[in-house]
Amino acid sequence: MKILANDGISTSGENLLKEAGLEILDNRVSQEHLINFINENNVDVLLVKNATAINNEIIDSCKSLKIIGKAGITMDNVAVDHAIEKGLFVISTPNSYSKAISEMAFAHFLTLARHLHDSNRLMPLEGDSKFNLLKKSYQNATELHGKTLGVIGMDNNALEVIKTGISLGMNILAYSKNPKTENVTLEFFDGQKLVFEIKSVKFGEILDNSDFISVICNEENGYILDSEQFEMMKDGAYLVNFAKGAVNEVSLVEYLENKKIAGAALDVFELEPKPDIQVLMNPSLSLSPNVASVTTDAQEKTGKELAEQIIKISREYYAHI
């Protein structure tokens, strides 16, 4: 089997595929030349991240393709339904990014709660002249332990956020569009495990009772949080958003400025890759450039997860290739 990992694959993933006797092509092909390259080289497996699109034309024109894969959960650059209709295997990596996303959520929550997003801006500028004034201004910090964490979403990423919240001693509320119950397992360094049952609650309960809210769900049409929802939130709540298009950023800035919301963090933006200047400059926002899932550890896990799926499919369905 010939595999083209057009946007790259981790070393661990590449090693697993080679150990299984599969061939990895050492090429990176531009979008416009992709069809010709696949056909000329009889590529069986095409793997992408975000730089390459697998559209209907590629699927229809490349008869050698048997498996297409996307590193990540969202498949917006892959024509999934068309590929399945044509009999191709479609794989993704729903589990590899969860830990990275969870840790980023709490990096932002802790940053906001302790005013680090602001102190890291002002200390280099005013730390030598206004040290005591800055010290006083950051004394109204808050702790996460004992507070209520509201998680909007209950996919793998959201469940990992819930686990981290539990480990910090937070009360948990979770919302899913379709009511559900999930068991989350915390594993400790000494081999002990604890299982917690998480039942979804109504959306309004999240807004009414949460001190910290994480929006971590698949993209939907329209805002999940707008003026009406911000008005319902607890005074002084904190928000972290990882769902593009889920939050009305204009309304968010308004509620940050009137102090209804104490602080918010954005890893995705409505106007990405050129976010609105009032968002970038707001002192109550902690910002990151869509990197919640991007760690070296996550990349390694992604490659391994893709490789394991390819090996399984190749052995079960294409052992003769």
N, C-alpha and C positions, 0 to 999 in steps of 0.2 A: 504494500500500500504506500502511495506517495502522499505526503502531507505538506501543504503550503501554509505555514503560519505567517500570514502576510503582514500582520502587525506585531509579530514577535511572539515568543513563548519563553517561559522561565527555564532556567537551567535544569531544575528538577523535572519539569514536564518533558523537556527534550530528552533527558537521560532515560526516563521511563519508556518513551517511545522507541528509542534506539535499542534498549535492552530487550524490547519485545520484538525486535526484528523489523520495525517499520522505518521507512525512509523519510527523513526530514529534508526538504529542499531549502538550500541556503540562499533564498531570494526574497526581495521585497519588490513587489510589482505595482506600478501605478494603476489607478482605477481604469483608465482608458485602455490599458494593455492587458488587463487581467484575463479576459476571455481567451485571447490568443495564447497567452502563456499556459493557462490551464489545459487547453486543447492540445497544444504542441507537446506538453509534458505528461499528458494523461494523469492529471492530478485527481486523486480520490477524495482527499479531505481538504477543505478550505476553512482555516481558522482566522477570525478577525477580532479586533477590539472595537475601537471607535473610528479609526482612520479610514477603514475600508467598508464599503457598503456591498451587501450581497442582495442584489435586486432580482426582479423577475427575469430580466434579460440574461443575467449570468446563469441562473438556474436553468433556463430554457436552452441556452446555447452550449452549455458545458455538460455533455452527456456522460463524461467519466465520473462526475461528482457523485459521491455516495453519502458523505457526511459533511455537514456544515456546522460550525461551532462559533459561539460568541463568548468571549471572556467577560463575564458579568451576568446581571440578571435582566436588565432592560434589553429588548431585542429590536429597538426602533430602527436600526440600520440593517436589519435582516428581514427578508420577505418570508417569514416563518410559515404562514398558511400555504403559500404557493409551493414552498419547498416540500412540505408534508404531502400536499396534493400530488406532487411529482414523485413521491416515494422516497425522498431523502430522509436520513436521520438528522434531526436538529438537536444540538446539545448546547447547554449553557453552564454557568457555574454559580448556582444560587447560594452556595454556602461559603465561598472563599473570602468574601469581602465583609462578612457580618461582624467579625471581631474588630476590624479596622474602623468600620462605621460607628460601632458602639463606642469605641474609645474616643473617636473624634467628637461624638455627641457630648461626652462628659468632659472632654478637654474644653469645649466651649462653655458648658454649664459651669464648670469650676472657674473658668476665666471670668465669666460674667458675675458669678456670685462673689468673687473676691476682687473684682474691678481690675483684673490684670490687663484686660484689653485697653483700658485707659491709662493705667500706671506705666505700661510699657511704651506708650506714646509720650507721656509727659515727663517721666523721670529723666530721659536723656536731655530734654529741653530745659527743665526747671528743677531737677533734683538737687542741684548745687545751691540754688537761690531760694527755693520754696519747699525745702524738705519737710519741715514741720507742718506746713499748710497742707501738703499732699498727704502726709501721714494722717492728719485729722480727717481729710475728705474721704479717705478710704476705710474709715473705721465702722461704717454702717454695712459691713459685709454680712453674708448669711452662710449658714452651713446647709449641706444637702441632707445629712442624716436626720431622719424623722420627718422630712418634708414629703409631699405627695408628688410623684412623677406621673404625668399623664402622657401616654404614648398613643399617637394617632397612627394606626396601622398595626397589623399582627402577622407580618411576613417574617422570614428568617432574620432579617436585619433588625426589625422591631423587637423580636423576641430576645435577641442578644442585648439590645438596649435595656430591656426589662431585667434581664439577668444582672447586668451591671448595677442597675438601680437597686435591686434587692441586696446585692453584696455591699452596698453603701448604707443600708438600713433605711431605704426609702419605702414609703407606702406606694402601691402600684395601682394605677387605673389604666385600662387599655381599651381602645375602640377599634372595631372592625365593621366595615359596611355590612357584612353578613355576620350576625352574632355567632360567636364561637367560643370554645374553651380549649386552651392549650396547656400542656404541661411543660415547664421549663426546668432544666436540671442544672444545678450548680455543682461543679466538680472542684474539690479542694486539693491542695498539694499533698496531703497525706492519704489520698485515695477515697476519702469520704465523699458522699453525694447526698444532696438534698433536692427533693422534687417539690415544686410549687405549682399549684393549679391556678391558672389565670383565666378568669371569665371576662369576656368583653362587657362593657357598660355602654349606656347611651352617650351620644356625643356631648350632649349638654352637661352631663355629669363630669366629663373631662374638663370642660371650660369652667364650670362652677367651682371645682375643688382642687385643681392642680396648681402647685407652686412652680413647677417646671413642666413644660410641654415640649415633646419631641414630635415633629411631623416627619414620618418616615414610612411612606407608602408609595404605591405605584401612582404614576401621573394620572390625573383625572381631568375631565373638562370643567373649567371654572375653578374659582378659588375655594379652598377648604376653609381658609381663615381670611375674613374681610372685616369691615367695620362692625357689622352685627355681632360677629363672633368675638372680636376684641373687646367689645362692650360687655360681653358676658363673662370674660375671664376675671379671675381674682385680681384685685389691685396688687400691683407689685410682682406679678408673675414674670417668669423668664421663658423664652421661647427659642428653640433651635429648629431650623428647617432644612431638610435634606431632599424635599420633593419639589422639583422644578414646576413653577406655575401654581403652586398650592397656596401661596401667600401673596396678598395684595401689598406690595412693598410701599406704595404711596400711603395707604392707610396705616401700615405698620409704623412708618416714620411719624405720622401724626400722633399715634398712641404712645410712642416712645417719648415724644416731646412733651405731651401732657402728663407723663409719668404714670399713666394707667398701666403700662407695661414697663417693668424695671429695666429690662435689657433683652436683646435678641441676638441670635447668631444666624448667619446665612452662609451656606456652602454652595448654594445654587442661586441663580439670579434670573429675573424675568428678562432682562436685556443682555444676557450673557452672549458674547464675551465682553460687552462694554456696559457694565452696570451703571445705573443712574448715579450721577455725582452726589445727589443728596443722600443716597444710600451709603456710598463709599465714605462720605465725610461725617456721617452721624456718630457722635461720640458714645452713644449707647449701643452700638452694634459691634459685635465681634465677627470678623469676616475671614473666609478662606475661599480660595479659587477653585471650587469643585474638586477637592482632593480628599474627601472623606474616605473613599475606598482605596486611596493610593498609598500603599506602603510596600516596602520590599517583601515583607512577609506575605501580604495578600497576593502579590504578583506570583510568588513561588507557589502558593496554595492553588491559585487559579490554573497555572500551567499543569500542576499535578492532577487537579480535578478533571481538566479536559483530557489529559493523557489517559487517565484511568477509564474514562468513558469510551474513548476511541479504541483502546485495547480490548475492552469488553465486547464492543460491537464487532470489531474485526475478527475476533475469535469465534463469536457466535454466528455471524452471518457471512463473513468473507474470509474464512480461514484459507481458502485456496489462492487468494491474491498474493 
